[in-house]
Amino acid sequence: MGVTDSERQRLQRARTHLEEWKFDARAQAFTELFEGSDAALTDDELLVLDRIDSDLTRRNGIGLWDADEYGIVTGQPVDTSELHVVCTYHPEIPYDGFRGEESLEEAMREELNDLLWNYCERVAEIIQTDLESFLESTESD
């Protein structure tokens, strides 16, 4: 059975909301992981990530924050009841160092990269929730 116009249009409409959902999800995931008494990093460790982000952005235009990318995917044939959000790019701290932080220990670099991965996956989960709400609200379309 082929893809119907309504399935394709529903997928396209969902994708038009992705930027809005991503913006809100990033803010929520950041709050959950990096703020409050049970934050995953200390303020000093978060400053290290911010310095790395700043340096990477100056060097190649792609830092850590807001560099993550997401997509809405489906299996074939298109089935809009089976749409999933995936992180298509997880930013990470490179092996080759960065200005002012060349001495970052490998264990700390790996720990921070793991945390960035978890942050991106949490963003994808939050967007998935938004997508599911959207799909429920457009079910009769």
MARKEVEX-911158 format. One line per field, with one value per atom (N, C-alpha, C, CB): atom name; residue in three letters; residue number from 1; x, y, z. Coordinates in steps of 0.1 Angstrom, whole numbers, plus 5000, padded with zeros to 4 digits. Glycine has a CB too. Example, Ala and Ser with C-alpha at 12.3 -4.5 7.8 and 13.67 -1.06 7.14 Angstrom:
2
a <- [N/CA/C/CB/N/CA/C/CB] .
r <- [ala/ala/ala/ala/ser/ser/ser/ser] .
k <- [1/1/1/1/2/2/2/2] .
X <- [5132/5123/5132/5113/5128/5137/5129/5141] .
Y <- [4943/4955/4967/4955/4978/4989/5000/4994] .
Z <- [5078/5078/5078/5090/5071/5071/5079/5057] .
***
This chain:
141
a <- [N/CA/C/CB/N/CA/C/CB/N/CA/C/CB/N/CA/C/CB/N/CA/C/CB/N/CA/C/CB/N/CA/C/CB/N/CA/C/CB/N/CA/C/CB/N/CA/C/CB/N/CA/C/CB/N/CA/C/CB/N/CA/C/CB/N/CA/C/CB/N/CA/C/CB/N/CA/C/CB/N/CA/C/CB/N/CA/C/CB/N/CA/C/CB/N/CA/C/CB/N/CA/C/CB/N/CA/C/CB/N/CA/C/CB/N/CA/C/CB/N/CA/C/CB/N/CA/C/CB/N/CA/C/CB/N/CA/C/CB/N/CA/C/CB/N/CA/C/CB/N/CA/C/CB/N/CA/C/CB/N/CA/C/CB/N/CA/C/CB/N/CA/C/CB/N/CA/C/CB/N/CA/C/CB/N/CA/C/CB/N/CA/C/CB/N/CA/C/CB/N/CA/C/CB/N/CA/C/CB/N/CA/C/CB/N/CA/C/CB/N/CA/C/CB/N/CA/C/CB/N/CA/C/CB/N/CA/C/CB/N/CA/C/CB/N/CA/C/CB/N/CA/C/CB/N/CA/C/CB/N/CA/C/CB/N/CA/C/CB/N/CA/C/CB/N/CA/C/CB/N/CA/C/CB/N/CA/C/CB/N/CA/C/CB/N/CA/C/CB/N/CA/C/CB/N/CA/C/CB/N/CA/C/CB/N/CA/C/CB/N/CA/C/CB/N/CA/C/CB/N/CA/C/CB/N/CA/C/CB/N/CA/C/CB/N/CA/C/CB/N/CA/C/CB/N/CA/C/CB/N/CA/C/CB/N/CA/C/CB/N/CA/C/CB/N/CA/C/CB/N/CA/C/CB/N/CA/C/CB/N/CA/C/CB/N/CA/C/CB/N/CA/C/CB/N/CA/C/CB/N/CA/C/CB/N/CA/C/CB/N/CA/C/CB/N/CA/C/CB/N/CA/C/CB/N/CA/C/CB/N/CA/C/CB/N/CA/C/CB/N/CA/C/CB/N/CA/C/CB/N/CA/C/CB/N/CA/C/CB/N/CA/C/CB/N/CA/C/CB/N/CA/C/CB/N/CA/C/CB/N/CA/C/CB/N/CA/C/CB/N/CA/C/CB/N/CA/C/CB/N/CA/C/CB/N/CA/C/CB/N/CA/C/CB/N/CA/C/CB/N/CA/C/CB/N/CA/C/CB/N/CA/C/CB/N/CA/C/CB/N/CA/C/CB/N/CA/C/CB/N/CA/C/CB/N/CA/C/CB/N/CA/C/CB/N/CA/C/CB/N/CA/C/CB/N/CA/C/CB/N/CA/C/CB/N/CA/C/CB/N/CA/C/CB/N/CA/C/CB/N/CA/C/CB/N/CA/C/CB/N/CA/C/CB/N/CA/C/CB/N/CA/C/CB/N/CA/C/CB/N/CA/C/CB/N/CA/C/CB/N/CA/C/CB/N/CA/C/CB/N/CA/C/CB/N/CA/C/CB/N/CA/C/CB/N/CA/C/CB/N/CA/C/CB/N/CA/C/CB/N/CA/C/CB/N/CA/C/CB/N/CA/C/CB] .
r <- [met/met/met/met/gly/gly/gly/gly/val/val/val/val/thr/thr/thr/thr/asp/asp/asp/asp/ser/ser/ser/ser/glu/glu/glu/glu/arg/arg/arg/arg/gln/gln/gln/gln/arg/arg/arg/arg/leu/leu/leu/leu/gln/gln/gln/gln/arg/arg/arg/arg/ala/ala/ala/ala/arg/arg/arg/arg/thr/thr/thr/thr/his/his/his/his/leu/leu/leu/leu/glu/glu/glu/glu/glu/glu/glu/glu/trp/trp/trp/trp/lys/lys/lys/lys/phe/phe/phe/phe/asp/asp/asp/asp/ala/ala/ala/ala/arg/arg/arg/arg/ala/ala/ala/ala/gln/gln/gln/gln/ala/ala/ala/ala/phe/phe/phe/phe/thr/thr/thr/thr/glu/glu/glu/glu/leu/leu/leu/leu/phe/phe/phe/phe/glu/glu/glu/glu/gly/gly/gly/gly/ser/ser/ser/ser/asp/asp/asp/asp/ala/ala/ala/ala/ala/ala/ala/ala/leu/leu/leu/leu/thr/thr/thr/thr/asp/asp/asp/asp/asp/asp/asp/asp/glu/glu/glu/glu/leu/leu/leu/leu/leu/leu/leu/leu/val/val/val/val/leu/leu/leu/leu/asp/asp/asp/asp/arg/arg/arg/arg/ile/ile/ile/ile/asp/asp/asp/asp/ser/ser/ser/ser/asp/asp/asp/asp/leu/leu/leu/leu/thr/thr/thr/thr/arg/arg/arg/arg/arg/arg/arg/arg/asn/asn/asn/asn/gly/gly/gly/gly/ile/ile/ile/ile/gly/gly/gly/gly/leu/leu/leu/leu/trp/trp/trp/trp/asp/asp/asp/asp/ala/ala/ala/ala/asp/asp/asp/asp/glu/glu/glu/glu/tyr/tyr/tyr/tyr/gly/gly/gly/gly/ile/ile/ile/ile/val/val/val/val/thr/thr/thr/thr/gly/gly/gly/gly/gln/gln/gln/gln/pro/pro/pro/pro/val/val/val/val/asp/asp/asp/asp/thr/thr/thr/thr/ser/ser/ser/ser/glu/glu/glu/glu/leu/leu/leu/leu/his/his/his/his/val/val/val/val/val/val/val/val/cys/cys/cys/cys/thr/thr/thr/thr/tyr/tyr/tyr/tyr/his/his/his/his/pro/pro/pro/pro/glu/glu/glu/glu/ile/ile/ile/ile/pro/pro/pro/pro/tyr/tyr/tyr/tyr/asp/asp/asp/asp/gly/gly/gly/gly/phe/phe/phe/phe/arg/arg/arg/arg/gly/gly/gly/gly/glu/glu/glu/glu/glu/glu/glu/glu/ser/ser/ser/ser/leu/leu/leu/leu/glu/glu/glu/glu/glu/glu/glu/glu/ala/ala/ala/ala/met/met/met/met/arg/arg/arg/arg/glu/glu/glu/glu/glu/glu/glu/glu/leu/leu/leu/leu/asn/asn/asn/asn/asp/asp/asp/asp/leu/leu/leu/leu/leu/leu/leu/leu/trp/trp/trp/trp/asn/asn/asn/asn/tyr/tyr/tyr/tyr/cys/cys/cys/cys/glu/glu/glu/glu/arg/arg/arg/arg/val/val/val/val/ala/ala/ala/ala/glu/glu/glu/glu/ile/ile/ile/ile/ile/ile/ile/ile/gln/gln/gln/gln/thr/thr/thr/thr/asp/asp/asp/asp/leu/leu/leu/leu/glu/glu/glu/glu/ser/ser/ser/ser/phe/phe/phe/phe/leu/leu/leu/leu/glu/glu/glu/glu/ser/ser/ser/ser/thr/thr/thr/thr/glu/glu/glu/glu/ser/ser/ser/ser/asp/asp/asp/asp] .
k <- [1/1/1/1/2/2/2/2/3/3/3/3/4/4/4/4/5/5/5/5/6/6/6/6/7/7/7/7/8/8/8/8/9/9/9/9/10/10/10/10/11/11/11/11/12/12/12/12/13/13/13/13/14/14/14/14/15/15/15/15/16/16/16/16/17/17/17/17/18/18/18/18/19/19/19/19/20/20/20/20/21/21/21/21/22/22/22/22/23/23/23/23/24/24/24/24/25/25/25/25/26/26/26/26/27/27/27/27/28/28/28/28/29/29/29/29/30/30/30/30/31/31/31/31/32/32/32/32/33/33/33/33/34/34/34/34/35/35/35/35/36/36/36/36/37/37/37/37/38/38/38/38/39/39/39/39/40/40/40/40/41/41/41/41/42/42/42/42/43/43/43/43/44/44/44/44/45/45/45/45/46/46/46/46/47/47/47/47/48/48/48/48/49/49/49/49/50/50/50/50/51/51/51/51/52/52/52/52/53/53/53/53/54/54/54/54/55/55/55/55/56/56/56/56/57/57/57/57/58/58/58/58/59/59/59/59/60/60/60/60/61/61/61/61/62/62/62/62/63/63/63/63/64/64/64/64/65/65/65/65/66/66/66/66/67/67/67/67/68/68/68/68/69/69/69/69/70/70/70/70/71/71/71/71/72/72/72/72/73/73/73/73/74/74/74/74/75/75/75/75/76/76/76/76/77/77/77/77/78/78/78/78/79/79/79/79/80/80/80/80/81/81/81/81/82/82/82/82/83/83/83/83/84/84/84/84/85/85/85/85/86/86/86/86/87/87/87/87/88/88/88/88/89/89/89/89/90/90/90/90/91/91/91/91/92/92/92/92/93/93/93/93/94/94/94/94/95/95/95/95/96/96/96/96/97/97/97/97/98/98/98/98/99/99/99/99/100/100/100/100/101/101/101/101/102/102/102/102/103/103/103/103/104/104/104/104/105/105/105/105/106/106/106/106/107/107/107/107/108/108/108/108/109/109/109/109/110/110/110/110/111/111/111/111/112/112/112/112/113/113/113/113/114/114/114/114/115/115/115/115/116/116/116/116/117/117/117/117/118/118/118/118/119/119/119/119/120/120/120/120/121/121/121/121/122/122/122/122/123/123/123/123/124/124/124/124/125/125/125/125/126/126/126/126/127/127/127/127/128/128/128/128/129/129/129/129/130/130/130/130/131/131/131/131/132/132/132/132/133/133/133/133/134/134/134/134/135/135/135/135/136/136/136/136/137/137/137/137/138/138/138/138/139/139/139/139/140/140/140/140/141/141/141/141] .
X <- [5008/5000/5009/4990/5006/5014/5011/5011/5019/5017/5006/5031/4997/4986/4991/4974/4984/4987/4986/4978/4975/4973/4984/4960/4990/5001/5013/5004/5016/5028/5026/5030/5014/5012/5013/4998/5008/5008/5023/5001/5031/5046/5052/5052/5049/5055/5050/5050/5038/5033/5040/5018/5042/5050/5064/5050/5070/5084/5085/5090/5074/5074/5075/5062/5070/5071/5084/5059/5093/5105/5113/5113/5116/5124/5118/5126/5105/5099/5100/5084/5097/5098/5112/5093/5122/5136/5140/5145/5136/5140/5135/5134/5122/5116/5122/5101/5125/5130/5145/5130/5152/5166/5166/5173/5157/5156/5152/5146/5142/5137/5148/5125/5155/5166/5177/5171/5181/5192/5188/5194/5176/5171/5172/5157/5167/5167/5181/5160/5190/5204/5214/5209/5212/5223/5219/5228/5207/5203/5197/5193/5198/5192/5202/5181/5197/5206/5211/5199/5204/5209/5215/5197/5220/5226/5238/5232/5239/5249/5263/5246/5265/5278/5278/5282/5289/5291/5291/5304/5290/5290/5303/5288/5314/5328/5329/5338/5323/5324/5315/5319/5304/5295/5302/5282/5310/5318/5329/5325/5334/5344/5337/5350/5325/5317/5314/5304/5311/5308/5321/5303/5332/5345/5348/5356/5346/5349/5339/5347/5326/5317/5321/5303/5325/5329/5341/5333/5351/5363/5360/5374/5352/5349/5341/5341/5332/5324/5333/5313/5342/5351/5360/5360/5364/5373/5366/5379/5354/5348/5333/5350/5328/5314/5304/5311/5309/5301/5306/5300/5298/5302/5295/5298/5292/5285/5270/5291/5267/5253/5246/5252/5235/5227/5233/5225/5242/5248/5241/5263/5234/5227/5216/5221/5214/5204/5194/5210/5182/5171/5163/5162/5157/5149/5137/5157/5126/5115/5115/5101/5115/5117/5106/5131/5104/5094/5099/5080/5094/5097/5091/5094/5094/5088/5078/5098/5066/5061/5058/5049/5055/5053/5040/5051/5042/5031/5032/5032/5023/5024/5021/5015/5016/5014/5027/5003/5037/5050/5061/5053/5059/5069/5078/5063/5091/5100/5110/5108/5114/5124/5137/5120/5147/5161/5170/5165/5181/5192/5201/5199/5202/5211/5225/5204/5227/5241/5242/5244/5252/5255/5268/5256/5269/5281/5290/5279/5303/5312/5325/5315/5332/5345/5355/5349/5363/5373/5385/5377/5392/5404/5415/5409/5415/5427/5428/5427/5420/5421/5414/5436/5415/5409/5415/5393/5415/5422/5419/5419/5429/5427/5423/5417/5421/5416/5424/5401/5436/5443/5447/5456/5447/5451/5439/5458/5427/5415/5419/5403/5417/5420/5410/5419/5415/5407/5394/5415/5396/5384/5373/5388/5378/5368/5362/5375/5370/5365/5354/5376/5357/5347/5334/5353/5336/5325/5316/5329/5322/5315/5308/5324/5315/5308/5297/5319/5298/5286/5275/5291/5278/5267/5260/5273/5269/5263/5254/5274/5258/5250/5237/5258/5237/5225/5216/5228/5222/5214/5207/5223/5214/5207/5196/5218/5199/5189/5176/5194/5178/5167/5159/5172/5166/5160/5151/5170/5156/5149/5136/5157/5137/5126/5115/5130/5119/5109/5103/5116/5110/5104/5095/5115/5098/5090/5076/5096/5076/5064/5055/5067/5062/5055/5049/5064/5057/5053/5040/5064/5041/5029/5017/5033/5018/5007/5001/5011/5011/5007/4999/5019/5004/4998/4984/5007/4982/4969/4959/4970/4964/4956/4952/4962/4959/4957/4952/4969/4948/4944/4933/4940/4923/4912/4914/4900/4926/4929/4931/4942] .
Y <- [4988/5000/5012/5000/5022/5034/5044/5041/5054/5065/5074/5073/5077/5086/5100/5083/5109/5123/5128/5132/5123/5127/5123/5122/5111/5106/5115/5091/5117/5125/5140/5126/5145/5159/5159/5164/5149/5149/5148/5136/5140/5140/5153/5129/5159/5172/5183/5177/5183/5192/5190/5191/5178/5175/5181/5160/5179/5184/5199/5179/5206/5220/5225/5226/5217/5221/5217/5214/5210/5205/5216/5197/5227/5237/5243/5249/5245/5250/5240/5253/5227/5217/5216/5204/5216/5215/5226/5215/5238/5250/5248/5263/5244/5242/5230/5240/5219/5207/5209/5195/5217/5220/5227/5228/5237/5244/5235/5256/5227/5217/5207/5210/5202/5192/5199/5185/5211/5218/5220/5232/5225/5227/5214/5232/5203/5190/5185/5180/5187/5181/5190/5177/5203/5212/5222/5219/5222/5232/5225/5242/5233/5227/5220/5218/5215/5208/5195/5206/5188/5175/5176/5166/5188/5190/5180/5205/5176/5166/5172/5161/5185/5192/5203/5197/5205/5217/5229/5216/5241/5253/5255/5266/5251/5252/5242/5248/5230/5221/5226/5207/5232/5238/5249/5243/5257/5268/5262/5276/5250/5244/5241/5231/5235/5232/5245/5225/5256/5268/5274/5279/5272/5277/5269/5276/5256/5247/5250/5232/5252/5256/5269/5258/5279/5292/5290/5302/5283/5281/5273/5273/5262/5255/5263/5242/5271/5280/5290/5288/5296/5305/5298/5312/5286/5279/5274/5267/5268/5262/5265/5247/5273/5277/5267/5279/5256/5246/5243/5233/5247/5245/5232/5257/5233/5222/5224/5219/5236/5240/5244/5251/5239/5242/5236/5256/5227/5221/5207/5219/5202/5190/5191/5185/5180/5181/5169/5180/5171/5160/5159/5164/5147/5145/5136/5138/5137/5129/5118/5137/5106/5095/5085/5088/5077/5067/5055/5072/5044/5032/5033/5019/5024/5023/5012/5022/5013/5026/5035/5023/5048/5058/5054/5072/5054/5052/5062/5037/5072/5084/5080/5095/5068/5063/5058/5053/5057/5051/5061/5038/5074/5084/5085/5098/5087/5087/5099/5074/5104/5115/5109/5126/5112/5108/5119/5097/5118/5128/5124/5129/5132/5129/5134/5135/5143/5148/5151/5160/5144/5146/5153/5132/5166/5173/5166/5188/5167/5162/5170/5147/5169/5175/5167/5177/5174/5167/5162/5175/5152/5147/5158/5134/5166/5175/5187/5178/5188/5200/5212/5203/5223/5235/5245/5235/5258/5268/5269/5282/5269/5270/5257/5280/5247/5234/5222/5232/5224/5213/5203/5219/5206/5197/5189/5204/5190/5183/5168/5186/5162/5147/5140/5142/5129/5120/5115/5109/5111/5106/5117/5102/5130/5141/5144/5153/5143/5146/5135/5145/5123/5112/5114/5098/5118/5120/5131/5123/5142/5153/5149/5165/5142/5137/5128/5130/5119/5111/5119/5101/5130/5139/5146/5149/5151/5157/5148/5163/5135/5125/5123/5111/5122/5121/5133/5118/5144/5157/5156/5169/5152/5151/5141/5148/5130/5119/5124/5106/5131/5137/5147/5143/5155/5164/5157/5173/5146/5138/5132/5126/5127/5122/5132/5116/5144/5155/5159/5168/5160/5162/5151/5164/5139/5127/5129/5114/5134/5136/5147/5141/5158/5168/5163/5180/5154/5148/5139/5140/5131/5123/5131/5114/5142/5151/5156/5162/5160/5166/5155/5170/5143/5132/5129/5120/5129/5127/5138/5126/5150/5162/5162/5175/5155/5155/5142/5159/5133/5119/5119/5112/5128/5127/5134/5134/5140/5147/5137/5155] .
Z <- [5000/5000/5000/5012/4992/4991/5002/4978/5003/5012/5008/5014/5017/5013/5015/5021/5008/5009/5023/5000/5030/5044/5053/5049/5051/5060/5057/5057/5044/5041/5046/5026/5045/5050/5065/5046/5072/5087/5091/5092/5084/5088/5085/5079/5074/5071/5081/5056/5085/5095/5108/5097/5112/5124/5123/5127/5112/5110/5111/5097/5107/5108/5122/5101/5132/5146/5153/5153/5146/5152/5159/5142/5152/5157/5170/5147/5171/5183/5194/5180/5191/5201/5206/5196/5197/5201/5210/5188/5207/5216/5230/5210/5231/5244/5251/5243/5244/5250/5255/5240/5247/5252/5265/5242/5267/5279/5291/5278/5288/5299/5302/5294/5293/5295/5303/5282/5299/5306/5320/5299/5323/5337/5345/5337/5339/5346/5349/5337/5340/5342/5348/5328/5346/5350/5361/5339/5365/5375/5388/5369/5399/5411/5419/5408/5431/5440/5435/5453/5426/5421/5407/5421/5404/5390/5388/5389/5375/5372/5372/5358/5372/5372/5383/5358/5388/5397/5388/5405/5394/5386/5379/5395/5386/5379/5367/5389/5368/5357/5346/5362/5349/5338/5331/5344/5339/5333/5323/5344/5326/5317/5304/5324/5305/5293/5285/5296/5292/5285/5278/5295/5285/5279/5266/5289/5267/5256/5244/5260/5247/5237/5230/5244/5238/5233/5223/5244/5228/5220/5207/5228/5208/5196/5186/5200/5191/5183/5175/5191/5182/5176/5165/5186/5168/5159/5146/5166/5148/5136/5135/5136/5143/5142/5148/5128/5153/5159/5173/5150/5183/5197/5202/5205/5215/5221/5223/5235/5228/5231/5218/5241/5215/5203/5191/5202/5192/5180/5177/5182/5187/5186/5175/5199/5168/5157/5159/5143/5155/5156/5144/5168/5142/5131/5135/5120/5127/5129/5118/5129/5122/5112/5114/5114/5103/5103/5095/5097/5097/5089/5076/5096/5067/5054/5054/5043/5048/5043/5054/5034/5050/5060/5068/5054/5081/5091/5101/5097/5101/5110/5124/5105/5127/5140/5146/5141/5138/5143/5140/5135/5143/5141/5154/5138/5152/5163/5161/5164/5172/5172/5176/5183/5167/5170/5170/5159/5178/5177/5166/5191/5156/5144/5146/5132/5155/5158/5173/5149/5179/5193/5194/5201/5199/5200/5210/5203/5208/5218/5218/5215/5229/5231/5224/5247/5215/5207/5215/5195/5209/5216/5215/5209/5205/5202/5210/5188/5221/5230/5224/5232/5232/5229/5238/5231/5233/5240/5255/5234/5263/5278/5285/5280/5278/5284/5279/5282/5273/5267/5277/5261/5290/5301/5306/5312/5300/5305/5305/5296/5316/5316/5308/5331/5302/5293/5300/5288/5313/5320/5322/5334/5324/5325/5311/5331/5301/5287/5284/5277/5287/5285/5293/5288/5306/5314/5309/5329/5305/5299/5286/5297/5278/5265/5268/5257/5278/5282/5287/5293/5294/5299/5287/5309/5278/5266/5258/5257/5257/5250/5258/5250/5271/5279/5277/5293/5277/5275/5261/5275/5251/5237/5237/5227/5244/5244/5252/5250/5262/5270/5262/5283/5254/5245/5235/5237/5230/5220/5227/5214/5239/5247/5249/5260/5252/5254/5241/5260/5230/5217/5213/5206/5216/5213/5220/5218/5232/5240/5233/5254/5228/5220/5207/5217/5201/5188/5191/5182/5201/5204/5207/5216/5214/5217/5204/5226/5195/5182/5174/5174/5174/5166/5172/5167/5185/5191/5187/5206/5186/5183/5168/5187/5160/5146/5141/5138/5150/5146/5137/5159/5137/5129/5115/5135/5113/5101/5089/5102] .
***
